[in-house]
Amino acid sequence: TEDLLSCMDEGSAKKVDTIAQFWLANQGDRLQRMQKWQFLHPTPYPEPISKDVYHDLFEYLGLNEGIVQNYFLASAKRCHKEDAVAFDSSTVSSYSRYIKETRQGFNKAGDGLDTVKLLTLFDLATHQPIAFAREPGNLADVSGIENALKQFSFLNISKAQIVTDKGYYSQNNIGQMLRKHIKFLTAASIDLSWVNHHLQKNKSGLETASSSSIYKYVIN
């Protein structure tokens, strides 16, 4: 609530706050039902939020990128330096002809539609989203990480250490991150021949005390 009030007028902030509370209490419900819900619950914005009201609100926010970015900055300031930040990249199918980021790319659903990548930064201490971005659906994984790092810089989050899950451990992705000098830690399957090859090649070095970890791993 404080972050909303810091980056937009009070009326708009209270409308957004009310809509957020409605969606939190009624996940997946349509906004057309919100006026009835408002009659039964005290909300930050006291007047009914009709279809015209939230349409004008979303149009106003969508045309004012400065408000959006200032909200992201306010959210990022709440992150402590020792907190971890999660970066999620999800590819979503779209029928839209007006979203400029829609592209023909990797589609998990396999429905043949154009896709758009939704990038989200989360504060793992509070489990709250910090910032959102849309990217072309055919954007490469490593390019998405580069864009996230640029977002970190804008949000004054420094010294980012990239830790990825198995969705990023392809040989192409690892090669690109090495060429771009991106420091990272990733999970990878030792069943892959190229991974096992490098493990065996560096086995003597991995067995030294300097390479040990507080965690125990068993490599078959």
N, C-alpha and C positions, 0 to 999 in steps of 0.2 A: 504493500500500500504506500509506504514511504517512497519507494522507487518510482511508482506511477506519478505521485504528486510532484516529484522533483523534475519531471521531464515533460509534463503537459498540464493544461488547465484543469482546475478542480473538477468541473463537470465531466469532462472526458475521462479523467482518472477514476471517478466514482462509477461511471458507466462500465468501464473495463473491469473494475473490481467486482461489480455486481455480476457481470457475465461470467467472470472467472469462478465466483462462488457458486453460481447456478450449475456450471459444467462440472465443478468438483463434486457437488451434491447429486447431480443427475448425469452421470457419465454416459455419453453417447446420445443424450436427449437433444431434441431440436429446440432452437431458440424461440420458435413460435409458441412454445409452452411456458416461456419464462414469465410472462405477465401474470398468469395464474399463480405461479410459484411465488412471485413477489408479494401477492396479497396475503400469503400465508407465512412469509418470513421477512424479518427486518433486513433491509439491504442498504449498502452505502449510498446508492442513488435512489431517492425516495419515490420518484415518479415512475410510471410504467414504461418499460423499454419495449416499444413496439418494433415491428419489422422495419418501418421507416427510420426509427431512431438508430437501431444497430446498423442498418445499411449505411446511413450517413456517417456514423462513427467509424466503421471499417474503411469507408472511402477516404475519410479525413486522415486516418492513421496510415493508410496505404500510400497516400500522396505526400507524406511528411517523413521521409527517411531519417531526418535529423532526430525526430522524437524517438523512433525505434532504436537508433544507435545510442542515444543518450540513456535509454532504458537499459540497454545491454551494458553500458559503462557503469551505471549505478549498481547493477546486479554483480558485475565483476568485482567491484570494490568490496563487496561483502565476503569475497574469498580470502582466506588467510594464506600467507605465503607457503605454509607447509601443506595446504590442502591439495589433493589430487583433482584433476579435471578430466572428465571422460568426454571423448569425442565419438559421436555416433553418426554413421553414414547409412541412410536407408534409401533404397531405390524404389520409387512408387510409380505405378502405371497411371497414365493420365489420358483422358479423352480431349482435354482442352486444346484449343487452337490459339489461345491467347497467352499462355504461359511461355515466355520466350526460351526458357531453359529446357523444354521438352525435346528429347532427342531419341533416335533409335540407338539403343545400347543394350547392355546386359539387363535382362528382364527375368527376375526370379519367378514371377507368376507364369511366364511362358505364354502370355496372351497376345503377343505380337504388337502391343501398343507402344507408343512413345513413352519414355520414362523421364522422371525428374529426380535428382538426388536431393534429399533433405539432410542438411548437416546441423547437428545440435551439439552444443557444449553444455556439460552438466558439472555442477559442483558436487563431488562425491561426499563432502561433509554434510551437506544439507539435502542432497538428492534433488536440488532445484535446477531447472534449466537456466543457463546464463545467456546464451545467444543462439540465434537460428540463422540459417542461410540456405538459399536454393542454389543448386549448381546443375549444369547440363547433365542429362541422364547418361551420356557417353563419357563422362569425365573419368579419367584413370584414377585408381586408388591413391597412388602417390601424389598426384596433383591435388586430390582432396585433402591430404595431410598438409601439403604446402599451403593451401588456402586457409586451413585451420590455424597454422602457425602465424600467418599474416593477421588473422583475427585475434590471436593471442597478443600479438604486438600492439594492435589497436586498443585492446582491453587492458594494456599495461600488465599483462601476465608474462613474466620473463623466465628464462632458463627452463623452457619446456623440455621434458624428457618423454619421448614417444614410447609407449608400451602398447603393442598391438596384439589382437587375438589371432586365431588360426585363419581368419578370413583374409589376412594380409601376407601369409607366409609363402606366396608363390615365388619362384626363382626370379621372375621378371620384376616383381615388386621390390624384393630385397636388393636386386642389382641396381634398380633405379634409386633407391634410398641411399645406397653406398655412393653412387656416382654424384648424387646431389648433396653429399656430406650431411645427411640427416642422421643424427644419433638415435638409435632405437634399440628396443628389446622386444623380441617377438617369440611367440610359441610356434614350433614347427614339428612335424611328424618325422621321427627318425627312420620311418619306413621308406621315405623317399631316398632314392639312390644318391642324388647329389648332396643331400643333407648328411647321410651316413658317410659318404666319401670324405667330406671335410671333417667330420667328427673323428674318423679313424686317422686322418692325416695329422690332426692336432691333438691326438689322444694323450701323448706324453705331457704336453703343456697344460692340458685340462686337468691332469691328475696332481698338479702341484698345489701347495698350500695356498698360494695367491689366487688360485682359481676356484677355491672351495666356497661353499655357501652355507648359511645357517640351515638351509633346507636340505633334505636328503633326496637324491634322485637315483633311480636304478635304471641303467641303460642296458637293455638286453641285446 
